């Protein structure tokens, strides 16, 4: 899973540039205001990401396929 994090202080959105494969917590520094953000990834977050990825894959498989 990859994550997009929004800073609570300034609203800047940034991507987490490393794979997240299990529930974990880590700190991230905002690239805009340099505030410290606590990122918490839960089992529910990972399940939702997997479900969304599977939906995208299923839709992509049917688009542009020869009939």
ChimeraX commands (.cxc) that place a marker at each C-alpha (Angstrom):
marker #1 position 0.00,0.00,0.00 radius 0.5
marker #1 position 1.12,3.55,-0.67 radius 0.5
marker #1 position -0.32,6.44,1.30 radius 0.5
marker #1 position -1.13,10.10,0.72 radius 0.5
marker #1 position -0.81,12.11,3.94 radius 0.5
marker #1 position -2.37,15.55,4.52 radius 0.5
marker #1 position -0.69,17.83,7.04 radius 0.5
marker #1 position -3.10,18.94,9.77 radius 0.5
marker #1 position -1.22,22.24,10.19 radius 0.5
marker #1 position -0.94,23.54,6.61 radius 0.5
marker #1 position -3.03,21.16,4.48 radius 0.5
marker #1 position -0.09,20.10,2.27 radius 0.5
marker #1 position -0.59,16.64,0.72 radius 0.5
marker #1 position 2.36,14.36,0.15 radius 0.5
marker #1 position 2.96,10.74,-0.76 radius 0.5
marker #1 position 4.70,8.25,1.47 radius 0.5
marker #1 position 7.44,6.95,-0.82 radius 0.5
marker #1 position 7.82,3.50,0.68 radius 0.5
marker #1 position 5.60,0.44,0.61 radius 0.5
marker #1 position 3.42,-0.18,3.66 radius 0.5
marker #1 position 2.75,-3.89,4.04 radius 0.5
marker #1 position 1.65,-4.25,7.65 radius 0.5
marker #1 position -0.07,-2.16,10.32 radius 0.5
marker #1 position 2.39,0.34,11.75 radius 0.5
marker #1 position 2.87,3.87,13.04 radius 0.5
marker #1 position 5.65,6.23,11.96 radius 0.5
marker #1 position 6.52,9.90,11.95 radius 0.5
marker #1 position 6.75,12.01,8.81 radius 0.5
marker #1 position 8.00,15.58,8.34 radius 0.5
marker #1 position 5.77,17.87,6.25 radius 0.5
marker #1 position 7.66,19.09,3.17 radius 0.5
marker #1 position 5.87,22.44,3.35 radius 0.5
marker #1 position 5.72,23.62,6.99 radius 0.5
marker #1 position 8.16,21.06,8.49 radius 0.5
marker #1 position 5.60,19.97,11.06 radius 0.5
marker #1 position 5.89,16.46,12.49 radius 0.5
marker #1 position 3.04,14.14,11.52 radius 0.5
marker #1 position 2.17,10.81,13.11 radius 0.5
marker #1 position 0.97,8.35,10.49 radius 0.5
marker #1 position -0.98,5.33,11.74 radius 0.5
marker #1 position -1.81,2.50,9.35 radius 0.5
marker #1 position -4.37,-0.02,10.59 radius 0.5
marker #1 position -5.46,-3.45,9.38 radius 0.5
marker #1 position -8.67,-1.80,8.14 radius 0.5
marker #1 position -6.62,0.68,6.05 radius 0.5
marker #1 position -4.69,-2.17,4.45 radius 0.5
marker #1 position -7.89,-4.12,3.70 radius 0.5
marker #1 position -9.49,-1.04,2.11 radius 0.5
marker #1 position -6.40,-0.46,-0.06 radius 0.5
marker #1 position -6.34,-4.08,-1.21 radius 0.5
marker #1 position -10.05,-4.00,-2.01 radius 0.5
marker #1 position -9.67,-0.79,-4.04 radius 0.5
marker #1 position -6.68,-2.23,-5.92 radius 0.5
marker #1 position -8.64,-5.40,-6.76 radius 0.5
marker #1 position -11.58,-3.32,-8.03 radius 0.5
marker #1 position -9.28,-1.30,-10.28 radius 0.5
marker #1 position -7.66,-4.48,-11.61 radius 0.5
marker #1 position -11.04,-6.06,-12.37 radius 0.5
marker #1 position -12.24,-2.95,-14.23 radius 0.5
marker #1 position -8.98,-2.60,-16.16 radius 0.5
marker #1 position -9.16,-6.22,-17.32 radius 0.5
marker #1 position -12.47,-5.60,-19.09 radius 0.5
marker #1 position -11.58,-2.29,-20.71 radius 0.5
marker #1 position -10.05,-2.49,-24.17 radius 0.5
marker #1 position -10.26,-6.27,-24.35 radius 0.5
marker #1 position -11.08,-7.73,-27.74 radius 0.5
marker #1 position -14.64,-9.01,-28.00 radius 0.5
marker link #1:1,2 radius 0.2
marker link #1:2,3 radius 0.2
marker link #1:3,4 radius 0.2
marker link #1:4,5 radius 0.2
marker link #1:5,6 radius 0.2
marker link #1:6,7 radius 0.2
marker link #1:7,8 radius 0.2
marker link #1:8,9 radius 0.2
marker link #1:9,10 radius 0.2
marker link #1:10,11 radius 0.2
marker link #1:11,12 radius 0.2
marker link #1:12,13 radius 0.2
marker link #1:13,14 radius 0.2
marker link #1:14,15 radius 0.2
marker link #1:15,16 radius 0.2
marker link #1:16,17 radius 0.2
marker link #1:17,18 radius 0.2
marker link #1:18,19 radius 0.2
marker link #1:19,20 radius 0.2
marker link #1:20,21 radius 0.2
marker link #1:21,22 radius 0.2
marker link #1:22,23 radius 0.2
marker link #1:23,24 radius 0.2
marker link #1:24,25 radius 0.2
marker link #1:25,26 radius 0.2
marker link #1:26,27 radius 0.2
marker link #1:27,28 radius 0.2
marker link #1:28,29 radius 0.2
marker link #1:29,30 radius 0.2
marker link #1:30,31 radius 0.2
marker link #1:31,32 radius 0.2
marker link #1:32,33 radius 0.2
marker link #1:33,34 radius 0.2
marker link #1:34,35 radius 0.2
marker link #1:35,36 radius 0.2
marker link #1:36,37 radius 0.2
marker link #1:37,38 radius 0.2
marker link #1:38,39 radius 0.2
marker link #1:39,40 radius 0.2
marker link #1:40,41 radius 0.2
marker link #1:41,42 radius 0.2
marker link #1:42,43 radius 0.2
marker link #1:43,44 radius 0.2
marker link #1:44,45 radius 0.2
marker link #1:45,46 radius 0.2
marker link #1:46,47 radius 0.2
marker link #1:47,48 radius 0.2
marker link #1:48,49 radius 0.2
marker link #1:49,50 radius 0.2
marker link #1:50,51 radius 0.2
marker link #1:51,52 radius 0.2
marker link #1:52,53 radius 0.2
marker link #1:53,54 radius 0.2
marker link #1:54,55 radius 0.2
marker link #1:55,56 radius 0.2
marker link #1:56,57 radius 0.2
marker link #1:57,58 radius 0.2
marker link #1:58,59 radius 0.2
marker link #1:59,60 radius 0.2
marker link #1:60,61 radius 0.2
marker link #1:61,62 radius 0.2
marker link #1:62,63 radius 0.2
marker link #1:63,64 radius 0.2
marker link #1:64,65 radius 0.2
marker link #1:65,66 radius 0.2
marker link #1:66,67 radius 0.2
view
